[in-house]
Amino acid sequence: MEKAKISASQLFILMVLFELGTSLLLPIAMDTKQDAWLAILLGMVFSFVLFLIYHKLYSYYPDLLPTEYMQKILGKAMGTVLAFLYILYFIYDVARVLRDIGEMLLTFAYPDTPLFIASALLILVTIYMVRKGIEVIARSGEILFVFMYILAFTGFILIVCSGLIDFTNLQPVLEEGILPILKVIFSQILYFPFGEAIVFTMILPYLNNPKKAKVTMLCATGLSGINLVITMLINISVLGVDLTARSQFPLLSTVQSIQVADFLERLDVFFMLALVIGGFCKISILFYAAVIGTANLFKIKSPSRLSYPLGLIILFMSMTISSNFQEHLHEGIGIEMFALHIPLLAIIPPLLLLIAFLKNRKKQRE
């Protein structure tokens, strides 16, 4: 492990930025139509159970990375294989987020720029951040957090002043009952964006006060969940259900609608900065987890050496992951959700916790 420590407030900020990340960008939970905000809210509540499981595992092994305690729980061979699977998952997830941000930049700001160039520039900055370590990532997050919330608050005021909000777009509530909402929660929202924060199990051992880990994780998830609920309420109120569902990036479409006093308009580039900040922080944290996990698993003494080769792998994976953005979204909602998110985020951690609990109880008896 890197010899570094971060505070509970820094962990809180990183988790909020991570969970907002690309979830602000994409039309999540739109299968529930105007009840998407309710699906996000309930998904946040259910995600608390996952975070309590992740925290309990951490409490059994507070000084070990998951790549280490998986080997203690399952044995050397099975633990190594499972740890390697999680590292591959982090790498794949970084590639997906990088593709999301690259596509957004090309769609709204740089239509004539090759996707490779936009993604390469972003991954180069991320490599520099990861080489500097978790303390630099955390301090950068503190600065970007303030900047992002200034932009968000300004955007909210401008949307309200524009008179764009129409709350009738949110009616009727629960038109098709609670079952469609529960289906979306347990097939999508529980894992993206909330369950993805399993990556912070790789960062919890760096916390300088382990007793604050549980409260920090739950509070960060609560704040990011409320922010996502407000964002979805605004998107549907301004754009309507159909346009929000059809739009590749609903929040930017909403911001494009802002027009105050016939002169303050076309602010999408200004608020695109907030989305880039969230995506950049998410990429940095996932990338750091992949680097530190690989170094730990394969006993590499200098983790920073891995940043360049892993960065190249992530860059080319993001380019080849799908042929177009629609195929990319389809893979994320369908294939990735059931093949990766559900087993790695919701099935394996409770099983690990059960085995760790039984082993710990056996030690206490002895």
C-alpha positions in Angstrom: 0.0 0.0 0.0 1.0 3.6 -0.6 2.0 5.3 2.6 -0.7 8.0 2.6 -3.8 9.0 4.6 -6.9 10.9 3.7 -9.5 12.5 6.0 -13.2 11.6 6.4 -14.2 14.8 4.7 -12.0 14.0 1.7 -13.5 10.6 1.5 -17.0 12.1 1.6 -16.1 14.6 -1.3 -14.6 11.8 -3.4 -17.6 9.6 -3.0 -20.1 12.4 -3.9 -18.1 13.3 -7.0 -17.7 9.7 -8.0 -21.4 8.8 -7.6 -22.5 12.0 -9.5 -19.9 11.3 -12.2 -21.5 10.1 -15.3 -24.9 9.5 -13.7 -25.6 13.3 -14.0 -24.9 12.9 -17.7 -27.0 9.9 -18.8 -30.8 9.3 -18.7 -31.0 6.8 -15.9 -34.1 5.0 -14.7 -36.2 6.3 -17.7 -38.0 2.9 -18.0 -40.1 4.2 -15.1 -41.0 7.4 -17.1 -42.0 10.3 -14.9 -41.3 8.2 -11.8 -37.6 8.1 -12.5 -36.9 10.4 -9.6 -38.7 8.1 -7.2 -36.7 5.1 -8.5 -33.5 6.9 -7.9 -34.6 7.9 -4.4 -35.6 4.3 -3.4 -32.5 2.9 -5.1 -30.4 5.2 -2.9 -32.2 3.8 0.2 -31.7 0.2 -0.8 -28.0 0.9 -1.6 -27.4 1.6 2.1 -27.6 -2.2 2.6 -24.8 -2.7 0.1 -22.6 -0.1 1.8 -23.2 -1.7 5.2 -21.9 -5.0 3.7 -18.9 -3.3 2.2 -18.2 -1.5 5.5 -18.5 -4.7 7.6 -15.9 -6.4 5.4 -13.6 -3.4 5.9 -14.2 -3.6 9.7 -12.9 -7.2 9.8 -9.8 -6.2 7.8 -9.2 -2.5 8.4 -5.6 -2.5 7.3 -5.9 -4.7 4.2 -6.9 -3.9 0.7 -9.7 -6.2 -0.7 -7.1 -7.9 -3.0 -5.5 -9.1 0.2 -8.5 -10.0 2.4 -10.1 -11.9 -0.4 -7.2 -14.3 -0.2 -7.5 -14.6 3.6 -11.3 -15.3 3.2 -11.2 -17.7 0.3 -7.7 -19.0 0.3 -4.7 -18.1 -1.8 -5.9 -19.5 -5.2 -9.6 -18.6 -5.2 -8.9 -15.2 -3.5 -6.3 -14.3 -6.1 -8.6 -15.2 -9.0 -11.5 -13.1 -7.5 -9.2 -10.2 -6.8 -8.0 -10.2 -10.4 -11.6 -10.2 -11.6 -12.3 -7.1 -9.6 -9.2 -5.4 -11.0 -10.4 -6.2 -14.5 -13.8 -4.8 -13.6 -12.3 -1.5 -12.5 -10.3 -1.3 -15.7 -13.4 -2.0 -17.8 -15.4 0.5 -15.8 -12.8 3.2 -16.4 -12.9 2.6 -20.1 -16.7 3.0 -20.1 -16.6 6.3 -18.2 -13.8 7.5 -20.5 -16.0 6.7 -23.5 -19.0 8.5 -21.9 -17.0 11.8 -21.4 -15.3 11.6 -24.8 -18.6 11.2 -26.6 -20.1 14.1 -24.7 -17.2 16.4 -25.5 -17.5 15.5 -29.2 -21.3 15.9 -29.3 -21.4 19.3 -27.7 -18.0 21.0 -28.0 -15.6 19.4 -30.5 -17.6 17.7 -33.3 -14.6 17.7 -35.7 -12.1 16.3 -33.1 -11.4 12.5 -33.3 -12.6 10.6 -30.3 -9.1 9.2 -29.8 -7.6 12.7 -29.2 -10.2 13.8 -26.7 -9.9 10.5 -24.7 -6.1 10.5 -24.9 -5.9 14.0 -23.4 -8.2 13.1 -20.6 -6.4 9.8 -19.8 -3.0 11.6 -19.8 -4.2 14.0 -17.1 -5.6 11.1 -15.1 -2.3 9.2 -15.3 -0.5 12.2 -13.9 -3.0 12.4 -11.0 -2.8 8.7 -10.2 1.0 8.8 -10.2 0.9 11.5 -7.5 -1.2 9.2 -5.2 -4.4 9.2 -3.3 -3.6 12.3 -1.3 -3.3 14.5 -4.4 -6.5 13.0 -5.8 -8.3 13.8 -2.5 -7.0 17.4 -2.4 -7.9 18.0 -6.1 -11.4 16.6 -5.3 -11.8 19.3 -2.5 -11.1 22.1 -5.0 -13.3 20.6 -7.8 -16.1 19.9 -5.4 -16.5 23.6 -4.6 -16.3 24.6 -8.2 -18.9 21.9 -9.2 -21.4 23.0 -6.6 -21.1 26.7 -7.6 -21.9 25.7 -11.2 -24.8 23.5 -10.0 -26.3 26.1 -7.8 -26.0 28.8 -10.5 -27.6 26.5 -13.0 -30.5 25.7 -10.7 -31.2 29.5 -10.2 -31.0 30.2 -13.9 -33.4 27.3 -14.7 -35.9 28.6 -12.1 -35.6 32.2 -13.4 -36.1 31.0 -17.0 -39.6 29.8 -16.1 -38.9 26.4 -17.8 -40.1 24.2 -15.0 -43.5 22.6 -15.6 -44.5 20.2 -12.7 -47.4 18.8 -14.7 -44.7 16.7 -16.6 -44.2 14.8 -13.3 -47.8 13.6 -13.2 -49.3 11.1 -12.6 -47.1 9.6 -9.9 -47.0 5.8 -9.8 -49.1 5.6 -12.9 -48.2 1.9 -13.4 -47.7 1.0 -9.7 -44.7 0.3 -7.7 -43.6 -2.9 -9.5 -41.9 -1.3 -12.5 -40.0 1.0 -10.1 -38.8 -2.0 -8.0 -37.7 -3.8 -11.2 -35.6 -0.8 -12.4 -34.1 -0.4 -8.9 -32.9 -4.0 -8.7 -31.8 -4.3 -12.3 -30.2 -0.9 -12.8 -30.2 1.9 -10.1 -28.8 -0.2 -7.2 -25.7 -0.9 -9.2 -25.3 2.3 -11.3 -24.4 4.7 -9.9 -24.6 3.6 -6.2 -23.1 0.0 -6.2 -20.1 1.1 -8.3 -18.8 2.8 -5.2 -17.5 -0.6 -4.2 -14.3 0.8 -5.6 -14.0 2.8 -2.3 -13.2 -0.5 -0.5 -9.8 0.0 -2.1 -9.5 3.4 -0.6 -11.0 2.9 2.9 -7.6 1.5 4.3 -6.1 5.0 3.7 -8.7 6.6 6.0 -7.0 8.3 9.0 -10.0 7.7 11.2 -11.6 4.3 10.5 -14.5 4.9 13.0 -15.9 7.6 10.6 -16.0 5.3 7.6 -19.6 4.1 7.9 -21.2 7.5 8.6 -19.1 9.1 5.8 -20.1 6.5 3.2 -23.8 6.7 4.1 -23.9 10.5 4.2 -22.0 10.8 0.8 -24.5 8.4 -0.8 -27.4 10.3 0.7 -26.2 13.6 -0.7 -25.4 12.3 -4.1 -28.7 10.5 -4.3 -30.6 13.7 -3.4 -28.7 15.6 -6.0 -29.6 13.0 -8.7 -33.2 13.1 -7.6 -33.3 16.9 -8.0 -31.5 16.7 -11.4 -34.0 14.1 -12.7 -37.0 16.2 -11.4 -35.6 19.2 -13.2 -34.9 17.3 -16.5 -38.4 15.8 -16.6 -40.1 19.1 -15.6 -38.3 21.0 -18.3 -38.0 18.5 -21.2 -40.9 16.2 -20.5 -40.7 12.4 -20.3 -40.3 11.6 -24.0 -37.5 14.1 -24.7 -35.6 13.2 -21.5 -35.7 9.5 -22.5 -34.6 10.2 -26.1 -31.9 12.6 -25.3 -28.3 11.2 -25.0 -27.4 13.8 -22.4 -30.6 15.2 -20.8 -29.0 17.6 -18.4 -27.1 19.4 -21.1 -30.3 19.5 -23.2 -32.0 21.2 -20.1 -29.2 23.7 -19.8 -29.4 24.5 -23.5 -33.0 25.6 -22.9 -32.0 28.3 -20.4 -32.9 31.8 -21.6 -32.9 34.7 -19.2 -33.8 38.3 -20.2 -33.3 37.5 -23.9 -29.5 37.6 -23.6 -28.3 35.0 -21.1 -28.4 31.7 -23.1 -26.3 29.0 -24.7 -24.7 28.1 -21.4 -24.2 24.4 -22.2 -20.4 24.7 -22.6 -20.2 26.5 -19.2 -22.1 23.7 -17.4 -20.4 21.0 -19.4 -17.4 21.8 -17.1 -19.3 20.4 -14.1 -20.0 17.1 -15.9 -16.3 16.8 -17.0 -15.3 17.4 -13.4 -17.5 14.6 -12.2 -16.4 12.2 -14.9 -12.7 13.1 -14.4 -13.0 12.3 -10.6 -14.7 9.0 -11.4 -12.0 8.0 -13.9 -9.2 8.9 -11.4 -10.7 6.9 -8.6 -11.4 3.8 -10.7 -8.0 4.1 -12.3 -6.2 4.5 -9.0 -8.0 1.4 -7.6 -7.0 -0.6 -10.7 -3.3 0.5 -10.3 -3.0 -0.1 -6.5 -4.9 -3.4 -6.7 -2.7 -4.7 -9.5 0.5 -3.6 -7.6 -0.8 -5.3 -4.4 -1.8 -8.5 -6.1 1.4 -9.0 -8.1 3.7 -7.6 -5.3 4.9 -4.6 -7.4 6.8 -2.3 -5.1 6.3 0.9 -7.2 2.6 1.1 -8.2 3.1 4.4 -10.2 5.0 2.4 -12.8 1.8 0.6 -13.7 -0.1 3.9 -14.6 1.2 4.2 -18.1 0.7 0.6 -19.4 -2.8 0.4 -17.7 -3.6 3.9 -19.1 -2.9 2.7 -22.6 -5.0 -0.4 -22.1 -7.9 1.7 -20.8 -7.5 4.2 -23.7 -7.7 1.5 -26.4 -10.4 -0.4 -24.6 -12.6 2.7 -24.5 -12.1 3.0 -28.3 -12.9 -0.6 -29.1 -15.6 -1.2 -26.5 -18.3 -0.5 -29.0 -18.7 0.8 -32.5 -21.0 3.7 -31.6 -22.5 5.4 -28.6 -25.9 3.7 -28.9 -24.3 0.3 -28.8 -22.2 1.5 -25.9 -25.3 2.5 -23.9 -27.0 -0.8 -24.8 -24.0 -2.8 -23.4 -24.0 -0.8 -20.2 -27.7 -1.2 -19.5 -28.0 -4.8 -20.6 -24.9 -6.9 -20.9 -22.7 -5.2 -18.3 -25.5 -4.9 -15.7 -26.2 -8.6 -15.6 -22.8 -10.0 -16.4 -20.7 -7.8 -14.1 -22.6 -5.4 -11.8 -25.1 -7.8 -10.2 -22.6 -10.6 -9.4 -19.6 -8.4 -8.5 -21.5 -5.7 -6.5 -24.5 -7.5 -5.0 -23.9 -11.3 -4.9 -20.2 -11.9 -4.1 -19.7 -9.3 -1.3 -22.5 -10.8 0.9 -21.0 -14.3 0.4 -17.5 -12.9 1.4 -19.0 -11.3 4.4 -20.7 -14.6 5.5 -17.5 -16.5 5.2 -15.5 -13.8 7.0 -18.2 -13.8 9.8 -18.0 -17.5 10.2 -14.2 -17.5 10.3 -14.1 -14.6 12.8 -16.6 -16.3 15.1 -14.6 -19.5 14.9 -11.4 -17.6 16.0 -13.3 -15.9 18.9 -14.4 -19.3 20.1 -10.9 -20.7 20.0 
